[in-house]
Amino acid sequence: MSTWLRSIWRAIRADGLALTGLGLLLGIITIAAAAPLLAPHDPNEINERVEGVALLYDGASWGEPEIVADQPLNAATLLDDAGGVAVGEAGRIAVLADEEWEDAAPVTDASLVGLDADSSTVIAVGAEGTAVHGQVASAPEEWEVQGLDTDAVLRDVSVAGDEAALAVGDDGTVAAWDATHGWELLDSGVDAHLRGVRLTGPGEGVVVGEQGTVLAYADGALDPVPNVTFRDLLGVDVADDGTVLLVGERGTILRHPPVTETGGELSEGGALGAWEEMRSPESRVYEDVRFLGGADTALALGERGIAVGLEDGVWERVDTGYSRSLLGMGSADGRVLAVGTEPYQNELAAPSADHWFGTTHLGRDIFSQTIWGSRTALLVGGLAALMVTLIGTNIGLIAGYFKGRTGGLLMRFVDVMYALPLEAFALILVLIFRPSLLIVILAIGLVTWRTTARLIRAQVLSLAERPFVKAARVAGASDWRILYVHIMPNVLPLVFLQLAVAMAFAITAEATLSFLGLGPPGVYSWGGILHEARLSGAWRVAWWWIIPPGIMIMITVVAVFFIARALEVLSNPRLATKS
């Protein structure tokens, strides 16, 4: 055997294409062996994408969604000079100036959830009681990080007149700030998570939260407003005339009428007590709400890009051109700056640094699937080829040596097997048994040995008449000894050739069966990747889904055939090129 292996190596080394094929095949074997290390993602993992998106409304139309940060943005505010600021996860701060966004370096590691600004003061709040103070005219890296005496997440903040602010957060946390004394925690009297706040002046405002919590803030005190709603409230805004809008889960929109002036005195109609539940065209969660220049026009935004606008007392859907979640917004002079988004499924993403071969319709990494698919291709190709070679070689040896009725019956059986289609046979096995790699290997191995048997038989028919066979028979050697000791070594070159050809065919057959849906579920193969692309319908547009596995199939099969080309010289020396 070692002699034949040395002969195989010399034949491959003498053929440039065969040497190239061997290099390619060894490379694919290395990839298969190191698949857990080379695959950057779990092939079953549904990858998500996170980004910070901003949308601008100029009072007439919405601009195109723009990715301005590499982290989701939670809150935004517009400034008087047409600039803006947005904050988000991991302390992310994005600044809008001269219609250009700058993704500034974070000033804190804490996620920032709430943001508001007045004429000169900007305040952002977030996780672990973090508050970030800055000046409108200063760069974010110059902003000051302040820590409140709480570990609660601060969800929203409202700034009034550059001299006062109120922040609210989880577990009923409320903190007041003024330019003289800094931050001071207040007793809210509730344990519910507070989600929104809006000041109407340095010492008064409205706070909302989960479980229908509404608090009236006045002169440093917080008084609960009963019987507003039982649903979670997430956003609040107050118009110049005192009209209050609350939004929250399940499309909740509540309005409180303004304090009206009658005969020079304020009537009691505006006291926080009577609320109007407005009809909403959406049933999803509203995250925030803002008045747009008056009490008669407003905008509410929420999950999956929903937006509704108030006009003449009626809420109607607004098309923002964006379908991801919008988490916060700011408004000024009829303009709106909305930001998001939450992580979303990174489906059908084109090739990038994160996903070299792109992603599937479920957001799975195609490069990782292709790497793991090499294991299936080589496993099925190798085992099926061995099975094909063992069956075909033995039947060919017996049919060629014994001839007569035995050889005739075996060759008629080979003829019958030629009439059996591989796909139909595999389908029957899958219907009888559960789909698995073993079924695929059996389907290929039990059907495709027929050509090997014919070729080996033809070779044995010639060898059986050679003098060395007759000499062995005269010496008293049994038929089986003559067959496997004297004849078998002489057909080994053809056996190795058929082994290589069978491996190439088995890899192609496995890809075909998997592409037809007959492969085992949960096992990645190159044909299975193409099958998923076909089922999803995305193969028409997602070229990156079908080209990589197709190229890998081609490279592997061509590599094996290059090697087989050199082995053919061993089985037929007359094919060798004369030097």
LONULUM-349981 format. One line per field, with one value per residue (C-alpha): residue in one letter; x, y, z. Coordinates in Angstrom, 2 decimals. Example, Ala and Ser with C-alpha at 12.3 -4.5 7.8 and 13.67 -1.06 7.14 Angstrom:
2
residuo = (a, s) $
u = (12.30, 13.67) $
v = (-4.50, -1.06) $
w = (7.80, 7.14) $
//
This chain:
579
residuo = (m, s, t, w, l, r, s, i, w, r, a, i, r, a, d, g, l, a, l, t, g, l, g, l, l, l, g, i, i, t, i, a, a, a, a, p, l, l, a, p, h, d, p, n, e, i, n, e, r, v, e, g, v, a, l, l, y, d, g, a, s, w, g, e, p, e, i, v, a, d, q, p, l, n, a, a, t, l, l, d, d, a, g, g, v, a, v, g, e, a, g, r, i, a, v, l, a, d, e, e, w, e, d, a, a, p, v, t, d, a, s, l, v, g, l, d, a, d, s, s, t, v, i, a, v, g, a, e, g, t, a, v, h, g, q, v, a, s, a, p, e, e, w, e, v, q, g, l, d, t, d, a, v, l, r, d, v, s, v, a, g, d, e, a, a, l, a, v, g, d, d, g, t, v, a, a, w, d, a, t, h, g, w, e, l, l, d, s, g, v, d, a, h, l, r, g, v, r, l, t, g, p, g, e, g, v, v, v, g, e, q, g, t, v, l, a, y, a, d, g, a, l, d, p, v, p, n, v, t, f, r, d, l, l, g, v, d, v, a, d, d, g, t, v, l, l, v, g, e, r, g, t, i, l, r, h, p, p, v, t, e, t, g, g, e, l, s, e, g, g, a, l, g, a, w, e, e, m, r, s, p, e, s, r, v, y, e, d, v, r, f, l, g, g, a, d, t, a, l, a, l, g, e, r, g, i, a, v, g, l, e, d, g, v, w, e, r, v, d, t, g, y, s, r, s, l, l, g, m, g, s, a, d, g, r, v, l, a, v, g, t, e, p, y, q, n, e, l, a, a, p, s, a, d, h, w, f, g, t, t, h, l, g, r, d, i, f, s, q, t, i, w, g, s, r, t, a, l, l, v, g, g, l, a, a, l, m, v, t, l, i, g, t, n, i, g, l, i, a, g, y, f, k, g, r, t, g, g, l, l, m, r, f, v, d, v, m, y, a, l, p, l, e, a, f, a, l, i, l, v, l, i, f, r, p, s, l, l, i, v, i, l, a, i, g, l, v, t, w, r, t, t, a, r, l, i, r, a, q, v, l, s, l, a, e, r, p, f, v, k, a, a, r, v, a, g, a, s, d, w, r, i, l, y, v, h, i, m, p, n, v, l, p, l, v, f, l, q, l, a, v, a, m, a, f, a, i, t, a, e, a, t, l, s, f, l, g, l, g, p, p, g, v, y, s, w, g, g, i, l, h, e, a, r, l, s, g, a, w, r, v, a, w, w, w, i, i, p, p, g, i, m, i, m, i, t, v, v, a, v, f, f, i, a, r, a, l, e, v, l, s, n, p, r, l, a, t, k, s) $
u = (0.00, 2.83, 4.24, 0.98, 0.76, 4.23, 3.18, 0.08, 2.18, 4.66, 1.78, 0.22, 3.54, 4.26, 0.95, 0.61, -3.20, -3.29, -0.93, -3.22, -6.22, -4.47, -3.71, -7.32, -8.63, -6.23, -7.37, -11.03, -10.15, -8.39, -11.42, -13.69, -11.42, -11.12, -14.75, -15.47, -12.47, -12.93, -16.68, -17.12, -20.76, -22.95, -24.57, -27.92, -27.68, -30.14, -27.88, -29.24, -28.20, -28.07, -27.71, -28.75, -31.12, -32.36, -35.30, -35.92, -39.30, -39.03, -42.70, -43.72, -42.08, -39.90, -36.29, -34.59, -33.69, -30.01, -27.70, -25.83, -24.44, -23.42, -25.70, -29.48, -30.50, -33.09, -33.83, -33.38, -33.83, -33.84, -32.02, -33.03, -30.20, -31.49, -29.05, -29.88, -28.58, -29.38, -28.23, -28.35, -26.81, -23.29, -23.18, -23.54, -23.97, -24.68, -24.71, -26.47, -24.88, -25.09, -27.24, -24.41, -24.34, -21.28, -21.05, -19.21, -17.08, -19.04, -18.49, -19.80, -20.19, -23.75, -26.61, -28.39, -32.17, -33.59, -32.60, -33.84, -32.45, -33.42, -31.80, -28.32, -28.46, -28.49, -29.12, -29.10, -29.94, -29.64, -28.54, -27.15, -28.46, -26.21, -26.78, -24.74, -24.75, -23.59, -23.92, -25.58, -22.54, -19.98, -18.75, -19.99, -16.50, -16.70, -19.94, -19.86, -20.95, -22.76, -23.91, -27.12, -27.43, -29.33, -28.68, -32.03, -32.28, -33.39, -35.83, -36.61, -35.68, -37.23, -35.34, -37.05, -35.45, -31.81, -32.31, -34.34, -34.82, -36.74, -35.65, -37.71, -36.90, -37.43, -38.98, -40.62, -37.32, -37.69, -34.79, -34.96, -32.09, -31.45, -28.38, -27.65, -28.10, -27.60, -29.53, -31.86, -33.95, -37.65, -40.21, -42.63, -44.86, -45.08, -43.06, -44.04, -41.46, -41.77, -41.24, -41.97, -41.85, -42.63, -42.10, -44.29, -42.10, -39.22, -41.52, -44.41, -45.05, -46.51, -44.92, -46.23, -45.32, -46.39, -49.77, -51.41, -49.30, -49.77, -48.17, -48.71, -45.47, -45.70, -43.32, -41.19, -44.12, -45.59, -49.30, -50.88, -53.72, -56.15, -58.29, -56.54, -55.93, -54.69, -52.31, -48.62, -47.94, -44.61, -44.71, -46.12, -46.15, -47.79, -48.83, -48.42, -52.11, -51.89, -53.27, -51.70, -51.19, -50.28, -49.38, -48.54, -49.15, -51.86, -52.23, -53.30, -53.74, -55.20, -55.81, -56.51, -58.28, -56.45, -57.12, -59.58, -59.97, -63.49, -64.17, -60.57, -60.52, -59.35, -62.17, -61.93, -62.28, -58.56, -57.76, -56.07, -59.06, -61.07, -59.33, -60.44, -59.44, -58.79, -59.34, -56.04, -55.52, -52.85, -52.88, -49.12, -46.96, -46.43, -43.06, -43.27, -45.46, -44.89, -47.05, -46.09, -46.54, -49.96, -52.51, -54.29, -51.34, -49.20, -47.18, -46.82, -44.19, -43.59, -42.58, -42.10, -41.90, -45.54, -46.36, -49.70, -50.46, -53.18, -54.95, -58.35, -58.96, -58.37, -55.38, -54.27, -51.37, -48.21, -45.74, -42.21, -40.57, -39.11, -40.27, -38.04, -38.88, -38.72, -37.83, -37.65, -38.22, -37.69, -39.52, -39.01, -40.89, -42.89, -39.80, -39.28, -36.22, -37.07, -34.53, -34.35, -33.91, -34.02, -31.95, -33.55, -33.00, -30.18, -31.92, -30.56, -27.60, -25.07, -21.46, -19.68, -16.86, -19.22, -20.71, -18.30, -20.89, -23.91, -26.88, -29.97, -33.61, -33.45, -30.28, -27.98, -24.37, -23.82, -20.02, -20.34, -22.91, -20.59, -17.66, -19.72, -21.11, -17.59, -17.74, -20.93, -19.60, -16.37, -18.04, -20.69, -18.24, -15.64, -17.92, -20.17, -17.12, -15.68, -19.01, -19.30, -15.73, -16.04, -19.31, -18.36, -14.84, -15.99, -18.86, -16.58, -13.89, -16.32, -18.22, -14.99, -13.26, -16.03, -17.76, -20.48, -23.79, -22.39, -20.91, -24.02, -26.38, -24.22, -24.07, -27.84, -28.17, -25.88, -28.13, -31.17, -29.36, -28.69, -32.45, -32.88, -32.71, -30.74, -33.27, -36.22, -34.32, -33.29, -36.88, -38.11, -35.49, -36.42, -40.10, -39.39, -36.78, -36.13, -33.94, -30.31, -26.77, -26.77, -29.76, -27.97, -24.79, -26.76, -28.75, -25.56, -23.58, -26.25, -26.98, -23.83, -21.42, -22.59, -20.04, -17.19, -18.35, -18.41, -14.93, -13.36, -15.03, -13.60, -10.11, -10.45, -11.63, -8.26, -6.17, -7.81, -6.19, -2.68, 0.07, 0.60, -3.04, -2.66, 0.57, -1.12, -3.95, -1.48, 0.31, -2.93, -4.08, -7.80, -10.05, -10.44, -6.68, -6.08, -8.79, -7.64, -3.89, -2.88, -5.52, -6.56, -3.14, -3.20, -6.56, -5.64, -4.74, -8.23, -9.75, -8.03, -9.15, -12.75, -12.50, -11.60, -14.33, -16.88, -15.98, -16.54, -19.85, -20.92, -20.30, -22.37, -25.08, -25.30, -25.64, -28.36, -30.33, -30.04, -31.08, -34.20, -34.98, -33.96, -31.04, -31.11, -32.68, -30.42, -27.24, -25.64, -24.49, -23.80, -26.83, -28.95, -27.89, -29.06, -32.29, -33.03, -32.29, -34.72, -37.47, -37.20, -37.43, -34.51, -32.16, -33.44, -32.02, -29.56, -26.77, -24.42, -26.59, -26.18, -22.74, -20.49, -21.88, -21.97, -18.32, -17.36, -19.10, -17.32, -13.88, -14.16, -15.38, -12.79, -10.02, -10.98, -11.18, -7.74, -6.39, -8.32, -6.70, -3.28, -4.51, -5.81, -2.21, -1.54, -4.44, -3.46, 0.27, -0.16, -1.84, 1.38, 2.95, 6.20, 9.06) $
v = (0.00, 2.36, 1.74, 2.79, 5.85, 6.91, 6.35, 8.50, 11.29, 11.16, 11.31, 14.32, 16.10, 15.68, 17.30, 21.01, 20.94, 17.93, 19.71, 22.75, 20.54, 18.89, 22.31, 23.41, 20.19, 20.42, 24.01, 22.95, 20.10, 22.64, 24.92, 22.01, 20.93, 24.47, 25.48, 26.34, 28.69, 30.21, 30.87, 34.35, 33.68, 30.83, 29.73, 29.43, 32.86, 35.49, 38.52, 41.88, 45.31, 48.35, 51.88, 55.40, 56.88, 60.46, 61.84, 65.54, 67.14, 70.69, 71.54, 70.35, 66.98, 64.30, 63.91, 60.60, 58.49, 59.02, 56.77, 59.14, 56.82, 53.22, 52.84, 53.29, 56.86, 57.33, 61.05, 64.23, 67.96, 70.76, 74.03, 77.49, 77.76, 74.78, 72.53, 69.52, 66.98, 63.29, 60.87, 57.10, 53.85, 53.67, 57.43, 58.11, 61.78, 62.97, 66.66, 68.29, 71.47, 73.05, 70.12, 67.69, 65.09, 64.43, 61.24, 62.70, 60.68, 59.51, 61.49, 58.65, 54.89, 55.09, 54.90, 58.23, 57.96, 61.47, 64.86, 68.44, 71.91, 75.53, 78.60, 77.81, 74.74, 71.10, 68.27, 64.54, 61.85, 58.09, 54.92, 54.82, 58.28, 59.91, 63.52, 65.28, 69.08, 71.16, 74.47, 74.73, 76.45, 74.01, 70.72, 67.51, 66.62, 69.77, 68.70, 67.87, 64.50, 64.64, 61.72, 61.89, 60.14, 57.20, 54.09, 54.33, 54.81, 58.36, 58.18, 61.79, 65.36, 68.76, 72.07, 75.40, 78.79, 77.67, 77.83, 74.75, 71.15, 68.11, 64.50, 61.36, 57.66, 54.16, 53.31, 56.71, 58.62, 62.40, 64.88, 68.68, 70.86, 74.56, 76.54, 77.43, 74.22, 71.54, 68.27, 67.30, 64.14, 64.66, 62.36, 61.42, 59.33, 56.53, 53.41, 53.11, 53.73, 57.31, 57.74, 61.33, 64.89, 68.34, 71.62, 74.61, 76.86, 76.68, 75.33, 73.53, 70.70, 67.25, 63.82, 60.52, 56.89, 53.29, 52.02, 55.30, 57.39, 61.16, 63.64, 67.39, 69.18, 72.58, 74.44, 71.38, 69.13, 66.24, 65.47, 62.39, 62.89, 59.98, 58.05, 59.10, 55.63, 52.17, 51.90, 52.79, 56.38, 57.09, 60.61, 64.01, 67.53, 70.78, 73.53, 77.22, 77.54, 74.71, 71.86, 68.56, 65.51, 62.08, 59.03, 55.45, 51.77, 50.31, 53.57, 55.54, 59.29, 61.49, 65.24, 67.65, 70.88, 74.15, 76.53, 78.99, 82.64, 83.87, 87.44, 87.97, 85.09, 81.53, 79.00, 75.60, 73.78, 73.50, 71.90, 68.49, 66.23, 65.87, 63.99, 63.27, 59.92, 60.67, 58.18, 56.77, 55.30, 52.97, 50.38, 50.12, 51.84, 55.59, 56.60, 60.39, 63.32, 66.99, 69.98, 71.69, 75.40, 75.33, 73.24, 72.20, 70.41, 67.67, 64.60, 61.26, 58.64, 55.07, 51.52, 50.19, 53.73, 54.60, 58.29, 60.03, 63.70, 65.83, 68.24, 69.87, 67.57, 64.34, 62.02, 60.53, 58.35, 60.09, 58.43, 59.16, 56.78, 54.73, 51.38, 50.88, 51.99, 55.71, 56.25, 59.99, 63.36, 67.06, 69.97, 73.68, 76.16, 73.43, 71.35, 67.85, 65.71, 62.03, 59.34, 55.54, 52.62, 49.40, 46.41, 44.75, 41.62, 42.18, 40.46, 40.16, 42.41, 42.72, 41.58, 43.78, 43.70, 42.12, 39.59, 38.76, 36.85, 38.88, 37.50, 35.42, 36.51, 35.54, 37.52, 34.47, 34.80, 33.12, 33.00, 30.92, 28.66, 28.15, 27.30, 24.72, 23.40, 22.28, 19.66, 18.17, 18.18, 16.38, 13.97, 12.90, 12.99, 10.90, 8.27, 7.93, 7.62, 4.87, 3.06, 3.40, 2.20, -0.80, -2.00, -1.34, -2.80, -6.05, -6.61, -5.80, -8.20, -11.09, -10.50, -10.26, -13.25, -15.83, -14.87, -17.32, -17.30, -15.48, -12.67, -12.50, -12.19, -9.49, -7.46, -7.76, -6.38, -3.52, -2.86, -2.69, -0.21, 2.02, 2.33, 3.59, 7.41, 8.73, 11.42, 9.01, 6.47, 9.16, 10.40, 6.87, 6.50, 9.88, 8.93, 5.61, 6.87, 10.22, 12.58, 12.41, 12.44, 8.64, 8.51, 10.84, 8.73, 5.50, 6.94, 7.94, 4.85, 2.27, 3.71, 5.18, 2.20, 0.77, 2.57, 1.54, -2.08, -2.02, -0.51, -2.88, -5.89, -4.89, -4.64, -7.98, -9.76, -8.89, -9.65, -13.03, -14.37, -13.20, -15.78, -14.80, -15.72, -19.11, -19.72, -18.97, -21.33, -24.11, -23.47, -24.32, -20.82, -20.53, -18.32, -15.75, -15.62, -15.15, -12.46, -10.35, -11.13, -11.35, -9.46, -6.76, -4.99, -4.66, -2.83, -0.47, 2.42, 2.22, 1.88, 5.07, 6.85, 5.77, 6.77, 10.33, 10.46, 9.02, 11.66, 14.49, 12.95, 12.38, 16.02, 17.13, 14.56, 15.68, 19.31, 18.29, 16.27, 19.05, 21.64, 19.54, 19.52, 15.91, 16.80, 16.55, 19.51, 21.46, 20.43, 23.08, 22.05, 24.00, 22.51, 23.24, 26.91, 27.12, 25.36, 28.00, 30.78, 29.25, 28.74, 32.32, 33.73, 36.03, 34.30, 36.65, 39.72, 38.42, 37.27, 36.95, 34.11, 31.78, 32.58, 31.53, 27.97, 27.57, 28.58, 26.22, 23.30, 24.15, 24.52, 21.24, 19.23, 20.75, 20.10, 16.43, 16.09, 17.65, 14.96, 12.28, 13.53, 12.57, 9.24, 8.34, 8.13, 5.43, 3.31, 3.87, 4.69, 5.29, 8.59, 9.88, 12.73, 11.73, 13.95) $
w = (0.00, 0.82, -2.66, -4.22, -2.00, -3.13, -6.72, -6.18, -4.69, -7.59, -10.10, -8.35, -7.97, -11.66, -12.65, -11.95, -11.99, -9.68, -7.28, -7.36, -6.71, -3.77, -2.30, -2.67, -1.14, 1.81, 2.31, 2.43, 4.82, 7.06, 6.96, 7.91, 10.78, 12.16, 11.54, 15.23, 15.22, 11.76, 11.92, 13.47, 14.37, 15.46, 12.17, 14.00, 15.63, 14.48, 14.31, 15.32, 14.16, 16.39, 15.17, 15.99, 13.43, 13.22, 11.21, 10.68, 10.00, 8.70, 9.18, 5.72, 5.02, 6.57, 5.56, 4.84, 7.91, 8.64, 10.62, 12.92, 15.63, 16.15, 19.17, 19.54, 20.34, 23.09, 23.22, 21.22, 21.43, 18.86, 19.41, 18.25, 15.71, 13.68, 15.50, 17.60, 20.07, 20.50, 23.20, 23.53, 24.70, 26.15, 26.65, 22.95, 21.98, 18.44, 17.52, 14.56, 13.25, 9.79, 8.64, 9.40, 12.17, 14.29, 16.34, 19.33, 21.74, 24.82, 28.00, 30.19, 30.01, 31.32, 28.85, 28.41, 28.22, 28.65, 27.20, 27.17, 26.55, 26.95, 25.46, 26.75, 29.04, 27.89, 30.38, 29.66, 32.23, 32.25, 34.02, 37.58, 38.37, 35.78, 34.74, 32.04, 31.92, 29.01, 27.26, 23.87, 22.43, 23.88, 22.45, 24.11, 25.35, 27.50, 29.17, 32.87, 34.23, 37.56, 39.67, 41.65, 44.99, 43.47, 41.41, 39.63, 35.89, 35.11, 32.17, 31.31, 32.13, 31.48, 31.59, 32.25, 31.76, 32.17, 35.91, 36.82, 35.73, 36.86, 36.19, 36.77, 36.69, 37.99, 41.36, 41.67, 41.54, 41.11, 41.25, 41.00, 39.84, 40.07, 39.12, 42.75, 44.73, 42.09, 42.23, 45.07, 45.35, 46.05, 47.62, 44.85, 47.08, 44.47, 43.67, 40.00, 37.29, 36.08, 32.34, 31.30, 32.63, 31.24, 33.09, 32.32, 34.44, 36.95, 39.67, 38.02, 35.60, 35.00, 35.58, 34.15, 34.59, 34.60, 35.81, 34.89, 37.29, 36.87, 39.28, 39.42, 40.30, 42.01, 44.33, 45.04, 45.89, 43.90, 44.16, 42.57, 40.09, 40.51, 38.04, 34.84, 33.32, 34.31, 31.35, 31.34, 30.33, 28.61, 27.23, 28.15, 26.75, 27.77, 25.36, 26.04, 26.91, 29.46, 27.34, 28.44, 26.23, 27.61, 25.51, 26.37, 25.75, 23.47, 21.60, 24.66, 24.07, 26.83, 26.72, 29.53, 28.52, 29.14, 31.94, 30.37, 31.20, 31.99, 32.99, 33.86, 36.32, 35.83, 35.84, 37.54, 34.22, 33.89, 37.23, 36.79, 37.08, 33.88, 31.05, 27.52, 25.99, 22.35, 19.53, 18.29, 14.81, 16.23, 19.02, 19.53, 22.12, 21.87, 23.30, 23.17, 22.16, 21.29, 20.47, 17.21, 17.66, 19.34, 21.19, 17.97, 16.33, 17.83, 16.92, 18.74, 17.86, 18.93, 18.19, 14.63, 13.31, 14.00, 13.93, 14.34, 14.00, 15.62, 13.30, 13.99, 16.93, 14.96, 15.10, 11.78, 10.70, 9.48, 7.11, 8.33, 5.84, 8.69, 10.09, 13.15, 16.66, 17.43, 21.07, 21.55, 19.95, 20.30, 18.70, 18.13, 15.93, 14.23, 13.45, 14.84, 15.47, 16.09, 17.02, 17.52, 17.24, 19.19, 18.00, 15.00, 12.95, 10.49, 7.59, 4.03, 4.83, 2.01, 2.62, 5.15, 7.69, 10.23, 7.82, 5.00, 2.95, 4.16, 6.09, 5.36, 5.57, 9.27, 9.94, 10.09, 9.01, 5.61, 5.98, 9.16, 7.53, 4.55, 6.83, 8.73, 5.44, 4.44, 7.19, 5.79, 2.23, 3.15, 5.56, 3.07, 0.15, 1.93, 3.49, 0.44, -1.82, 0.38, 0.33, -3.45, -3.96, -1.60, -3.11, -6.72, -6.40, -4.80, -7.21, -10.15, -8.89, -8.38, -11.66, -13.67, -12.15, -11.84, -15.08, -16.13, -14.27, -11.25, -13.32, -15.50, -12.53, -10.94, -14.14, -14.65, -11.11, -12.12, -15.13, -12.83, -10.56, -13.57, -13.98, -10.38, -10.12, -7.16, -6.24, -6.26, -4.17, -1.67, -1.44, -0.63, 2.11, 3.58, 3.60, 5.30, 7.74, 9.38, 7.28, 8.41, 7.10, 7.28, 4.90, 2.45, 2.58, 2.11, -0.79, -2.61, -1.70, -2.51, -5.95, -7.49, -7.17, -10.52, -12.75, -10.49, -10.71, -14.51, -14.81, -12.28, -13.97, -17.36, -15.84, -14.04, -17.21, -18.75, -15.66, -15.07, -18.26, -17.38, -16.78, -13.12, -12.38, -14.09, -12.20, -8.89, -9.77, -10.65, -7.36, -5.55, -4.55, -3.87, -6.00, -3.21, -2.63, -6.35, -6.43, -3.47, -3.28, -6.94, -8.95, -6.46, -6.32, -10.10, -10.09, -7.21, -9.56, -11.04, -7.56, -6.37, -9.52, -8.97, -5.31, -6.34, -8.98, -6.54, -3.94, -6.40, -7.47, -3.85, -2.94, -5.92, -5.12, -1.48, -2.58, -5.02, -2.44, 0.17, -2.41, -3.07, 0.65, 1.29, 3.53, 7.33, 9.15, 11.48, 9.64, 7.46, 4.01, 0.86, -0.86, 2.22, 2.13, -1.49, -0.48, 2.18, -0.30, -2.79, -0.19, 1.07, -2.45, -1.64, -4.08, -6.78, -5.02, -2.39, -4.70, -1.71, -0.40, -3.38, -4.81, -1.85, -1.43, -5.21, -5.48, -2.64, -4.37, -7.61, -6.01, -4.11, -7.09, -9.44, -6.89, -6.66, -10.44, -10.82, -8.50, -10.40, -13.60, -12.23, -10.90, -14.34, -15.52, -12.92, -14.17, -17.81, -18.20, -21.94, -21.03, -19.50, -21.41, -23.02, -22.12) $
//
